[in-house]
Amino acid sequence: MTENLPSISIVTPSLNQEKFIEATIQSVLEQGYPSLEYIVMDGGSTDGTLEILKKYDTSIRWFSEKDSGQTNAINKGLKLASGAILAYLNADDILMPGSLRLVAEQFLSHPEAGWITGRSRIIDEQGNAIRSSISLYKNALLLTRSYRLLLVTNYISQPATFWRRTLLDQCGLLDESFDYVMDYEYWFRLWKLTPPHIIHRELAGFRIQKMSKTTTLGHLGDYIEEEKRILRQYAPAGIWKKLHDLHRYGMTKVYSWINRE
């Protein structure tokens, strides 16, 4: 069956992630997937990232040059990618063993599926599973496969999401006007074409770490404003914006309680 597996391209945007990027690279290469293209787009790191990338010269394609941010780096990588299946994995996240083969087999057995998403484990800086209650909550939301619930909260895990090149051709690249929720906006574009196929298995690990821009409070206002822009574009009625705001308020309180230490 190996020769029938579709080619997969993974893009990793990176900037000064020497602490985590090797674990990310290894999680991709250790998949042992036969038709893999792995591209790392580094934004000009000044730490030890480049030395790590050089160790994998024969296994990955990598570039280090100034970019205009994470979304721009992802798009640059997607433009270079040649795979039939596409995804991006941030430089502090990981893939779970066997994920790529499972995803590929699901695409083969479900030819109608344009994009596939699964579960993510939340991990800490050492790779240990944390926040199991949050994971259970998001997994429960994933069971619904509801477009309207997606308006309330982004329950689709970015590192566990893959899409066909044909959808990229129709949807285009990520919107570079978004710095924080470019994935959330992209799910709506994909969904307008076709709903996702769900794999109820852990495909990836989403890392919570001190320097992650989506887990710090310094840019919370910018993050929320970007979500509001998305809702103005995709929500069919104002009630969904109100429900989204209510959910955001509740989750902010929950995360503040979790992070109180």
Secondary structure as GFF3:
##gff-version 3
##sequence-region A 1 261
A	DSSP	three_ten_helix	2	4	.	.	.	ID=ss1
A	DSSP	beta_strand	8	14	.	.	.	ID=ss2
A	DSSP	alpha_helix	21	29	.	.	.	ID=ss3
A	DSSP	beta_strand	36	42	.	.	.	ID=ss4
A	DSSP	alpha_helix	49	54	.	.	.	ID=ss5
A	DSSP	beta_strand	61	64	.	.	.	ID=ss6
A	DSSP	alpha_helix	70	80	.	.	.	ID=ss7
A	DSSP	beta_strand	85	88	.	.	.	ID=ss8
A	DSSP	beta_strand	94	95	.	.	.	ID=ss9
A	DSSP	alpha_helix	99	109	.	.	.	ID=ss10
A	DSSP	beta_strand	115	123	.	.	.	ID=ss11
A	DSSP	alpha_helix	132	144	.	.	.	ID=ss12
A	DSSP	alpha_helix	147	152	.	.	.	ID=ss13
A	DSSP	three_ten_helix	158	160	.	.	.	ID=ss14
A	DSSP	beta_strand	161	164	.	.	.	ID=ss15
A	DSSP	alpha_helix	165	171	.	.	.	ID=ss16
A	DSSP	alpha_helix	182	193	.	.	.	ID=ss17
A	DSSP	beta_strand	197	207	.	.	.	ID=ss18
A	DSSP	alpha_helix	220	234	.	.	.	ID=ss19
A	DSSP	alpha_helix	238	258	.	.	.	ID=ss20
###
